[in-house]
Amino acid sequence: MAAVRSKDSRAELALRSALHGRGFRYRLHARDLPGRPDIVFRQRRVAVFVDGDFWHGNSWRLRGLPNLEAQFPTRTEWWTAKIRRTIERDREVSDALTNAGWHVVRAWESDILANASIVADRVQQVLA
């Protein structure tokens, strides 16, 4: 797990490139905000998170499995608890930012890699 990137993933770089190409300027990985958003537009109070499909609980849907547990044939309980806690923490972070007056945009890694422009459109709508 130590080899898993927490910054500068392919999806994050693709989204940053799409946003930068549209003329948007932003800050990265703001330490002073809950959850350390991947992309931050401070003046407009918009925080963008690029959620990895595996770690944030979307991978089983992409693979066509019936539920999260089906993804893990061994150590099922441990893995599902880990992924469910990440999902719960995502909700807590989003709620904390929303309560502080921020707009939160969460994007799946697979959606960005499929078409970063569509996700950039979503971000641009929030920024408008």
Buried (B, 14 or more C-beta within 10 A) or exposed (E): EEEEEEEEBEBBBBBBEBBEEEEBEBEEBBEEBBBBBBBBBEEEBBBBBBBBBBBBBBBBBEEEEEEBBEBBEEEEEEBBEBBEEBBEEBEEBBEBBEEEEBBBBBBBBBBBBEEBEEBBEBBBEBBE
